[in-house]
């Protein structure tokens, strides 16, 4: 069980490093504005369902879903919608003009909102189940873990801790250095993040249309 937990910890941390995901982008955007409480809650909200997806993948739920091709296609459509929504949010929503202390006071009343935002973006993105399914298959093929259902829980807990560890590092860096960026540079960075997510959404949608078109 310790091996499963350690494997989940490493995979959760390493899998969170790519910064082009919607949760990463939102955490960066709120952190750059000094809204560290909101950034932390979004990270926590996003980590919880992803750990559940990872546990289900280890348990073997992915193999069950792969029998139904429409579920995977539907998950990719959901992922595309999430990318578009978060991309437009970052692109069109101007950075707050409030200072960090004012934003923190606002965050107290918006705790459930920020937590729910992170949770819903990940929970409504079942593509993560297939991604984790591929990762688990690779680990099992290397003989690192045995595909035993009882190990799904410690693996899932390790993934949760790994994801939170990654965001703890990022938030610590943002807490120290976010004031170095001017409001103008922060605005440009947020718009750039939004454009990156929209580009990923276009690429995902195009690939989905191409695949389905050739499958007809």
Protein Blocks (a to p, Z undefined) as FASTA:
>chain_A
ZZmmmmmmmmmmmmmmpmkbfklmmmmmmmmnopamlmmmmmmmmmmmmmmmmmmmmnop
mmmmmmpmklmmmmmmmmmmmmmmmmmmmmmmccdfbdfklmmmmmmmmmmmmmmmmmmm
mmmmmklmmmmmmmmmmmmmnomaccdfklmmmmmmmmmmmmmmmmmmmmmmmmmmmmmp
cfklmmmmmmmmmmmmmmmmmmmmmmmmmmmmmmZZ
